[in-house]
Amino acid sequence: MATFKYTAVKPDGTQVRGNTRADTIKLAMAGLMDQSFDVVNLKESRSVLQFEITKKKLPPAEVMHFSRQLAAFVRAGVPLIEAIEVIEEEASNKHVRRVLSAVREELRTGETFSSALTPFQTMFPQFYVDMLRAAELTGTLDSVLDEISRYIERDLDARQKIRSAMVYPLVVLVMAIITITVLAVYVLPRFKDFFASLGATLPLPTRMLIGVTNFLGNWWWALLGGIVLTVVSLAILFKIRAVRRLRDRIILKLPVVGSVVRYSIVERFCRLLASMMEAGVPLPDAMAVLGRGTNNIIFEEGLGTVREAMIRGQGIAEPLAASRLFPGAMIQMARVGEDTGTLDAQLEASAAYFGKELEYKIKKLTSLFEPAVILVMGAIVGFVAIALVSAMYGIYSQVSI
């Protein structure tokens, strides 16, 4: 019997977290539903030291293609089981095939599509199953699947822009490291042997550089072990909610980087909330999903407070303003949308605006990062050059004497 960790909403609207024991995740879900819980998230509980090395998450591109294909089949009137079977046969990703095979078998037993996906919800984006559940209730499965695929496509485009912006600084960094390594490993030792044969003393910069390379050569295993230990320690510490909260608060307060992270979260929040509203997901339920989807404890807790205020009937604009997490422009547009009944359209407009602002801030970040990398690498390469030139000058002095 396994232990499952859950997040659910009680009949009175309060959110609860806890653990339950059952043989399978399906039985755990049934037990929680028997208690009249609206399950938001359910997954197997593991100890802090038990890393899920084999845990797989479906690539976003695969989820996007699957959603788009399934939407076309549903719109054409093809039965869901047959549609999934065709997509399964054509899927190139083995994990997609495995999931679709299990989902198809669940559908044959009479389960709904969202219920069949629930055991695999950790393999999909956090909002995925919730949106499909709402779409099944409203009969808009094809349009919601299309909306999900468009959202994932926009998210992939944004990530690709970030990767493209980081290519040049990373190339400079890698080439500088290779250059320094070649000079330190193959060139400097020859200078050292030559000076030793002359009985001369190496210049200070050269001795410093050789000392560093000797240290790295003799103690590389200790440095590698220290790096591994640091990574493992941080991974364990970040399992603790208080540590993650401190980390996320520090990130949001960092100059330039903090604004990039904040605008990224706001843009994703606006676009996804608009999509969930169009899918018919109730706003309080959407807030619970979006809070977890931010991957930031500060925003998650802030949106939890917003959700509680919404349940008390305070609307959305005022609670968002009270959280002090969102820019004033977004709050104003949400207030206009709330007053005019066009909240989803205003959120889409906000997402487009903050998407452009995010691109600008990313360019600003990379414009600062590129010269910083060049300056640091230039200083290191310059020091290596000085060490080599000093050694060559020392040789010339020895020959002259």
PAKE-834491 format. One record per residue (C-alpha): x, y, z; residue number from 1. Coordinates in steps of 0.5 Angstrom, whole numbers, always signed. Example, Ala and Ser with C-alpha at 12.3 -4.5 7.8 and 13.67 -1.06 7.14 Angstrom:
2
{X=+25, Y=-9, Z=+16, k=1}
{X=+27, Y=-2, Z=+14, k=2}
# end
This chain:
401
{X=+0, Y=+0, Z=+0, k=1}
{X=+3, Y=+7, Z=-2, k=2}
{X=+2, Y=+14, Z=+1, k=3}
{X=-1, Y=+19, Z=-3, k=4}
{X=+0, Y=+27, Z=-2, k=5}
{X=-6, Y=+31, Z=-4, k=6}
{X=-9, Y=+38, Z=-5, k=7}
{X=-16, Y=+39, Z=-5, k=8}
{X=-22, Y=+43, Z=-4, k=9}
{X=-27, Y=+42, Z=+2, k=10}
{X=-34, Y=+43, Z=+1, k=11}
{X=-34, Y=+50, Z=+4, k=12}
{X=-29, Y=+52, Z=-1, k=13}
{X=-23, Y=+52, Z=+4, k=14}
{X=-16, Y=+48, Z=+1, k=15}
{X=-13, Y=+43, Z=+5, k=16}
{X=-7, Y=+39, Z=+4, k=17}
{X=-5, Y=+32, Z=+7, k=18}
{X=-3, Y=+24, Z=+6, k=19}
{X=-8, Y=+18, Z=+4, k=20}
{X=-6, Y=+11, Z=+4, k=21}
{X=-9, Y=+7, Z=-2, k=22}
{X=-6, Y=+1, Z=-7, k=23}
{X=-7, Y=+5, Z=-13, k=24}
{X=-7, Y=+13, Z=-15, k=25}
{X=-14, Y=+11, Z=-17, k=26}
{X=-17, Y=+8, Z=-11, k=27}
{X=-14, Y=+14, Z=-7, k=28}
{X=-18, Y=+19, Z=-12, k=29}
{X=-24, Y=+15, Z=-10, k=30}
{X=-23, Y=+15, Z=-3, k=31}
{X=-22, Y=+23, Z=-3, k=32}
{X=-28, Y=+24, Z=-7, k=33}
{X=-32, Y=+20, Z=-2, k=34}
{X=-30, Y=+25, Z=+3, k=35}
{X=-33, Y=+30, Z=-2, k=36}
{X=-26, Y=+33, Z=-3, k=37}
{X=-25, Y=+36, Z=-10, k=38}
{X=-18, Y=+34, Z=-12, k=39}
{X=-13, Y=+39, Z=-14, k=40}
{X=-7, Y=+35, Z=-14, k=41}
{X=-5, Y=+28, Z=-12, k=42}
{X=+1, Y=+24, Z=-13, k=43}
{X=+5, Y=+19, Z=-9, k=44}
{X=+9, Y=+21, Z=-3, k=45}
{X=+16, Y=+20, Z=-3, k=46}
{X=+22, Y=+21, Z=+2, k=47}
{X=+26, Y=+27, Z=+1, k=48}
{X=+32, Y=+23, Z=+0, k=49}
{X=+29, Y=+19, Z=-5, k=50}
{X=+30, Y=+22, Z=-12, k=51}
{X=+26, Y=+20, Z=-18, k=52}
{X=+31, Y=+19, Z=-23, k=53}
{X=+26, Y=+15, Z=-27, k=54}
{X=+21, Y=+20, Z=-27, k=55}
{X=+19, Y=+22, Z=-34, k=56}
{X=+15, Y=+29, Z=-36, k=57}
{X=+12, Y=+29, Z=-43, k=58}
{X=+16, Y=+34, Z=-47, k=59}
{X=+12, Y=+40, Z=-48, k=60}
{X=+12, Y=+40, Z=-56, k=61}
{X=+9, Y=+33, Z=-55, k=62}
{X=+3, Y=+35, Z=-51, k=63}
{X=+2, Y=+41, Z=-56, k=64}
{X=+2, Y=+36, Z=-62, k=65}
{X=-2, Y=+31, Z=-58, k=66}
{X=-7, Y=+36, Z=-56, k=67}
{X=-8, Y=+39, Z=-63, k=68}
{X=-9, Y=+32, Z=-67, k=69}
{X=-14, Y=+30, Z=-62, k=70}
{X=-18, Y=+37, Z=-62, k=71}
{X=-18, Y=+36, Z=-70, k=72}
{X=-21, Y=+29, Z=-69, k=73}
{X=-26, Y=+31, Z=-64, k=74}
{X=-28, Y=+36, Z=-68, k=75}
{X=-29, Y=+32, Z=-74, k=76}
{X=-34, Y=+27, Z=-70, k=77}
{X=-29, Y=+21, Z=-69, k=78}
{X=-30, Y=+17, Z=-63, k=79}
{X=-25, Y=+19, Z=-57, k=80}
{X=-22, Y=+12, Z=-57, k=81}
{X=-21, Y=+11, Z=-64, k=82}
{X=-18, Y=+18, Z=-64, k=83}
{X=-13, Y=+16, Z=-59, k=84}
{X=-11, Y=+10, Z=-62, k=85}
{X=-9, Y=+13, Z=-68, k=86}
{X=-5, Y=+18, Z=-65, k=87}
{X=-2, Y=+13, Z=-61, k=88}
{X=+0, Y=+9, Z=-67, k=89}
{X=+3, Y=+15, Z=-70, k=90}
{X=+7, Y=+18, Z=-64, k=91}
{X=+14, Y=+17, Z=-64, k=92}
{X=+15, Y=+18, Z=-56, k=93}
{X=+15, Y=+12, Z=-53, k=94}
{X=+12, Y=+15, Z=-46, k=95}
{X=+7, Y=+18, Z=-50, k=96}
{X=+5, Y=+12, Z=-53, k=97}
{X=+5, Y=+8, Z=-46, k=98}
{X=+0, Y=+14, Z=-43, k=99}
{X=-4, Y=+14, Z=-49, k=100}
{X=-5, Y=+6, Z=-49, k=101}
{X=-7, Y=+6, Z=-41, k=102}
{X=-12, Y=+12, Z=-42, k=103}
{X=-15, Y=+8, Z=-48, k=104}
{X=-16, Y=+2, Z=-44, k=105}
{X=-19, Y=+7, Z=-38, k=106}
{X=-24, Y=+10, Z=-43, k=107}
{X=-26, Y=+3, Z=-45, k=108}
{X=-28, Y=+2, Z=-38, k=109}
{X=-33, Y=+8, Z=-38, k=110}
{X=-28, Y=+13, Z=-35, k=111}
{X=-28, Y=+20, Z=-38, k=112}
{X=-22, Y=+23, Z=-41, k=113}
{X=-20, Y=+27, Z=-35, k=114}
{X=-21, Y=+22, Z=-30, k=115}
{X=-17, Y=+17, Z=-35, k=116}
{X=-11, Y=+22, Z=-35, k=117}
{X=-11, Y=+24, Z=-28, k=118}
{X=-6, Y=+18, Z=-26, k=119}
{X=-1, Y=+21, Z=-31, k=120}
{X=-3, Y=+28, Z=-29, k=121}
{X=+4, Y=+30, Z=-27, k=122}
{X=+7, Y=+28, Z=-34, k=123}
{X=+3, Y=+34, Z=-36, k=124}
{X=+3, Y=+41, Z=-35, k=125}
{X=-1, Y=+42, Z=-28, k=126}
{X=-7, Y=+46, Z=-31, k=127}
{X=-8, Y=+41, Z=-37, k=128}
{X=-13, Y=+36, Z=-33, k=129}
{X=-17, Y=+41, Z=-30, k=130}
{X=-18, Y=+45, Z=-36, k=131}
{X=-20, Y=+38, Z=-40, k=132}
{X=-25, Y=+37, Z=-34, k=133}
{X=-28, Y=+43, Z=-35, k=134}
{X=-29, Y=+42, Z=-42, k=135}
{X=-32, Y=+36, Z=-41, k=136}
{X=-37, Y=+39, Z=-37, k=137}
{X=-38, Y=+45, Z=-42, k=138}
{X=-38, Y=+40, Z=-48, k=139}
{X=-32, Y=+45, Z=-51, k=140}
{X=-27, Y=+39, Z=-51, k=141}
{X=-24, Y=+41, Z=-58, k=142}
{X=-24, Y=+48, Z=-57, k=143}
{X=-20, Y=+47, Z=-50, k=144}
{X=-15, Y=+43, Z=-53, k=145}
{X=-14, Y=+48, Z=-59, k=146}
{X=-13, Y=+53, Z=-54, k=147}
{X=-8, Y=+49, Z=-50, k=148}
{X=-4, Y=+47, Z=-56, k=149}
{X=-4, Y=+55, Z=-58, k=150}
{X=-2, Y=+56, Z=-50, k=151}
{X=+4, Y=+51, Z=-50, k=152}
{X=+6, Y=+54, Z=-57, k=153}
{X=+7, Y=+61, Z=-55, k=154}
{X=+11, Y=+58, Z=-49, k=155}
{X=+16, Y=+54, Z=-53, k=156}
{X=+17, Y=+61, Z=-57, k=157}
{X=+18, Y=+65, Z=-51, k=158}
{X=+23, Y=+60, Z=-49, k=159}
{X=+27, Y=+59, Z=-55, k=160}
{X=+28, Y=+67, Z=-55, k=161}
{X=+31, Y=+66, Z=-49, k=162}
{X=+35, Y=+60, Z=-51, k=163}
{X=+37, Y=+64, Z=-57, k=164}
{X=+39, Y=+70, Z=-53, k=165}
{X=+44, Y=+66, Z=-49, k=166}
{X=+48, Y=+63, Z=-55, k=167}
{X=+53, Y=+68, Z=-56, k=168}
{X=+55, Y=+69, Z=-49, k=169}
{X=+55, Y=+62, Z=-48, k=170}
{X=+60, Y=+61, Z=-54, k=171}
{X=+64, Y=+66, Z=-51, k=172}
{X=+65, Y=+63, Z=-45, k=173}
{X=+66, Y=+56, Z=-47, k=174}
{X=+71, Y=+58, Z=-52, k=175}
{X=+75, Y=+62, Z=-47, k=176}
{X=+75, Y=+56, Z=-42, k=177}
{X=+78, Y=+52, Z=-48, k=178}
{X=+83, Y=+57, Z=-49, k=179}
{X=+85, Y=+58, Z=-42, k=180}
{X=+85, Y=+50, Z=-41, k=181}
{X=+90, Y=+49, Z=-47, k=182}
{X=+95, Y=+55, Z=-44, k=183}
{X=+95, Y=+52, Z=-37, k=184}
{X=+95, Y=+45, Z=-39, k=185}
{X=+100, Y=+45, Z=-45, k=186}
{X=+104, Y=+51, Z=-45, k=187}
{X=+105, Y=+53, Z=-38, k=188}
{X=+108, Y=+46, Z=-36, k=189}
{X=+114, Y=+47, Z=-41, k=190}
{X=+116, Y=+54, Z=-39, k=191}
{X=+116, Y=+51, Z=-32, k=192}
{X=+121, Y=+45, Z=-34, k=193}
{X=+125, Y=+50, Z=-38, k=194}
{X=+126, Y=+55, Z=-33, k=195}
{X=+128, Y=+49, Z=-28, k=196}
{X=+133, Y=+47, Z=-33, k=197}
{X=+136, Y=+54, Z=-33, k=198}
{X=+136, Y=+55, Z=-25, k=199}
{X=+132, Y=+61, Z=-26, k=200}
{X=+126, Y=+63, Z=-22, k=201}
{X=+119, Y=+64, Z=-25, k=202}
{X=+116, Y=+71, Z=-25, k=203}
{X=+110, Y=+72, Z=-20, k=204}
{X=+104, Y=+72, Z=-25, k=205}
{X=+107, Y=+65, Z=-28, k=206}
{X=+108, Y=+62, Z=-21, k=207}
{X=+101, Y=+64, Z=-19, k=208}
{X=+98, Y=+61, Z=-25, k=209}
{X=+102, Y=+55, Z=-25, k=210}
{X=+100, Y=+54, Z=-17, k=211}
{X=+93, Y=+55, Z=-19, k=212}
{X=+94, Y=+50, Z=-25, k=213}
{X=+97, Y=+45, Z=-20, k=214}
{X=+92, Y=+46, Z=-15, k=215}
{X=+87, Y=+44, Z=-20, k=216}
{X=+91, Y=+38, Z=-23, k=217}
{X=+92, Y=+35, Z=-16, k=218}
{X=+85, Y=+37, Z=-13, k=219}
{X=+80, Y=+36, Z=-18, k=220}
{X=+77, Y=+30, Z=-15, k=221}
{X=+76, Y=+34, Z=-9, k=222}
{X=+73, Y=+40, Z=-13, k=223}
{X=+68, Y=+36, Z=-17, k=224}
{X=+66, Y=+32, Z=-10, k=225}
{X=+65, Y=+39, Z=-7, k=226}
{X=+61, Y=+41, Z=-13, k=227}
{X=+57, Y=+35, Z=-13, k=228}
{X=+56, Y=+35, Z=-5, k=229}
{X=+53, Y=+42, Z=-6, k=230}
{X=+48, Y=+41, Z=-12, k=231}
{X=+45, Y=+35, Z=-8, k=232}
{X=+45, Y=+39, Z=-1, k=233}
{X=+41, Y=+45, Z=-5, k=234}
{X=+37, Y=+40, Z=-8, k=235}
{X=+35, Y=+37, Z=-1, k=236}
{X=+34, Y=+44, Z=+2, k=237}
{X=+30, Y=+46, Z=-4, k=238}
{X=+25, Y=+41, Z=-2, k=239}
{X=+24, Y=+45, Z=+5, k=240}
{X=+18, Y=+50, Z=+4, k=241}
{X=+21, Y=+55, Z=+8, k=242}
{X=+28, Y=+55, Z=+4, k=243}
{X=+24, Y=+55, Z=-3, k=244}
{X=+20, Y=+61, Z=+0, k=245}
{X=+27, Y=+65, Z=+2, k=246}
{X=+30, Y=+63, Z=-5, k=247}
{X=+24, Y=+65, Z=-9, k=248}
{X=+24, Y=+72, Z=-5, k=249}
{X=+31, Y=+73, Z=-6, k=250}
{X=+30, Y=+72, Z=-14, k=251}
{X=+24, Y=+77, Z=-14, k=252}
{X=+29, Y=+82, Z=-11, k=253}
{X=+35, Y=+81, Z=-15, k=254}
{X=+36, Y=+87, Z=-20, k=255}
{X=+34, Y=+86, Z=-27, k=256}
{X=+33, Y=+78, Z=-26, k=257}
{X=+28, Y=+79, Z=-21, k=258}
{X=+24, Y=+83, Z=-26, k=259}
{X=+25, Y=+78, Z=-32, k=260}
{X=+22, Y=+73, Z=-27, k=261}
{X=+16, Y=+77, Z=-25, k=262}
{X=+14, Y=+79, Z=-32, k=263}
{X=+15, Y=+72, Z=-34, k=264}
{X=+10, Y=+69, Z=-28, k=265}
{X=+5, Y=+75, Z=-30, k=266}
{X=+5, Y=+74, Z=-37, k=267}
{X=+4, Y=+66, Z=-36, k=268}
{X=-1, Y=+68, Z=-31, k=269}
{X=-5, Y=+72, Z=-35, k=270}
{X=-5, Y=+68, Z=-42, k=271}
{X=-7, Y=+62, Z=-38, k=272}
{X=-12, Y=+65, Z=-34, k=273}
{X=-16, Y=+67, Z=-40, k=274}
{X=-15, Y=+60, Z=-43, k=275}
{X=-18, Y=+57, Z=-37, k=276}
{X=-24, Y=+62, Z=-37, k=277}
{X=-26, Y=+61, Z=-44, k=278}
{X=-26, Y=+53, Z=-42, k=279}
{X=-31, Y=+55, Z=-37, k=280}
{X=-26, Y=+53, Z=-31, k=281}
{X=-29, Y=+57, Z=-25, k=282}
{X=-24, Y=+63, Z=-23, k=283}
{X=-23, Y=+60, Z=-15, k=284}
{X=-21, Y=+53, Z=-18, k=285}
{X=-17, Y=+57, Z=-24, k=286}
{X=-13, Y=+61, Z=-18, k=287}
{X=-11, Y=+54, Z=-15, k=288}
{X=-8, Y=+51, Z=-21, k=289}
{X=-5, Y=+58, Z=-23, k=290}
{X=-2, Y=+58, Z=-16, k=291}
{X=+2, Y=+52, Z=-17, k=292}
{X=+4, Y=+53, Z=-24, k=293}
{X=+8, Y=+59, Z=-22, k=294}
{X=+13, Y=+55, Z=-19, k=295}
{X=+14, Y=+61, Z=-14, k=296}
{X=+12, Y=+60, Z=-7, k=297}
{X=+11, Y=+67, Z=-6, k=298}
{X=+6, Y=+68, Z=-12, k=299}
{X=+3, Y=+61, Z=-10, k=300}
{X=+2, Y=+64, Z=-3, k=301}
{X=-1, Y=+70, Z=-6, k=302}
{X=-5, Y=+67, Z=-11, k=303}
{X=-8, Y=+63, Z=-5, k=304}
{X=-10, Y=+69, Z=-1, k=305}
{X=-13, Y=+72, Z=-7, k=306}
{X=-17, Y=+65, Z=-8, k=307}
{X=-20, Y=+66, Z=-1, k=308}
{X=-22, Y=+73, Z=-2, k=309}
{X=-25, Y=+71, Z=-9, k=310}
{X=-29, Y=+66, Z=-5, k=311}
{X=-31, Y=+71, Z=+0, k=312}
{X=-34, Y=+75, Z=-6, k=313}
{X=-29, Y=+80, Z=-7, k=314}
{X=-28, Y=+80, Z=-14, k=315}
{X=-21, Y=+79, Z=-17, k=316}
{X=-18, Y=+86, Z=-19, k=317}
{X=-18, Y=+88, Z=-11, k=318}
{X=-15, Y=+82, Z=-8, k=319}
{X=-10, Y=+82, Z=-14, k=320}
{X=-8, Y=+89, Z=-12, k=321}
{X=-8, Y=+87, Z=-5, k=322}
{X=-2, Y=+82, Z=-6, k=323}
{X=+3, Y=+87, Z=-9, k=324}
{X=+5, Y=+82, Z=-13, k=325}
{X=+2, Y=+84, Z=-20, k=326}
{X=+4, Y=+91, Z=-24, k=327}
{X=-1, Y=+96, Z=-24, k=328}
{X=-2, Y=+96, Z=-31, k=329}
{X=-5, Y=+89, Z=-30, k=330}
{X=-9, Y=+91, Z=-24, k=331}
{X=-12, Y=+96, Z=-28, k=332}
{X=-14, Y=+92, Z=-34, k=333}
{X=-17, Y=+87, Z=-30, k=334}
{X=-21, Y=+92, Z=-26, k=335}
{X=-24, Y=+94, Z=-33, k=336}
{X=-25, Y=+87, Z=-35, k=337}
{X=-29, Y=+86, Z=-29, k=338}
{X=-33, Y=+92, Z=-29, k=339}
{X=-35, Y=+91, Z=-37, k=340}
{X=-35, Y=+83, Z=-37, k=341}
{X=-29, Y=+82, Z=-41, k=342}
{X=-24, Y=+80, Z=-36, k=343}
{X=-22, Y=+74, Z=-41, k=344}
{X=-21, Y=+79, Z=-47, k=345}
{X=-17, Y=+84, Z=-42, k=346}
{X=-13, Y=+78, Z=-39, k=347}
{X=-11, Y=+77, Z=-47, k=348}
{X=-9, Y=+84, Z=-48, k=349}
{X=-5, Y=+84, Z=-41, k=350}
{X=-1, Y=+77, Z=-43, k=351}
{X=+1, Y=+81, Z=-50, k=352}
{X=+3, Y=+87, Z=-47, k=353}
{X=+7, Y=+83, Z=-42, k=354}
{X=+10, Y=+79, Z=-47, k=355}
{X=+13, Y=+84, Z=-51, k=356}
{X=+15, Y=+87, Z=-44, k=357}
{X=+19, Y=+81, Z=-42, k=358}
{X=+22, Y=+80, Z=-49, k=359}
{X=+25, Y=+87, Z=-48, k=360}
{X=+27, Y=+86, Z=-41, k=361}
{X=+31, Y=+79, Z=-43, k=362}
{X=+34, Y=+83, Z=-48, k=363}
{X=+36, Y=+88, Z=-43, k=364}
{X=+39, Y=+82, Z=-39, k=365}
{X=+43, Y=+79, Z=-44, k=366}
{X=+46, Y=+86, Z=-46, k=367}
{X=+48, Y=+86, Z=-39, k=368}
{X=+50, Y=+79, Z=-39, k=369}
{X=+54, Y=+79, Z=-45, k=370}
{X=+59, Y=+85, Z=-43, k=371}
{X=+60, Y=+82, Z=-36, k=372}
{X=+62, Y=+75, Z=-39, k=373}
{X=+67, Y=+78, Z=-44, k=374}
{X=+70, Y=+83, Z=-39, k=375}
{X=+71, Y=+77, Z=-34, k=376}
{X=+74, Y=+72, Z=-39, k=377}
{X=+78, Y=+78, Z=-42, k=378}
{X=+81, Y=+79, Z=-35, k=379}
{X=+83, Y=+71, Z=-34, k=380}
{X=+85, Y=+71, Z=-41, k=381}
{X=+89, Y=+77, Z=-40, k=382}
{X=+92, Y=+75, Z=-34, k=383}
{X=+94, Y=+68, Z=-37, k=384}
{X=+97, Y=+72, Z=-43, k=385}
{X=+101, Y=+77, Z=-38, k=386}
{X=+104, Y=+70, Z=-34, k=387}
{X=+106, Y=+68, Z=-41, k=388}
{X=+109, Y=+74, Z=-43, k=389}
{X=+113, Y=+75, Z=-36, k=390}
{X=+116, Y=+68, Z=-37, k=391}
{X=+118, Y=+69, Z=-44, k=392}
{X=+121, Y=+76, Z=-42, k=393}
{X=+125, Y=+72, Z=-36, k=394}
{X=+128, Y=+67, Z=-41, k=395}
{X=+130, Y=+73, Z=-45, k=396}
{X=+133, Y=+76, Z=-39, k=397}
{X=+137, Y=+69, Z=-38, k=398}
{X=+140, Y=+69, Z=-45, k=399}
{X=+142, Y=+76, Z=-44, k=400}
{X=+146, Y=+75, Z=-38, k=401}
# end
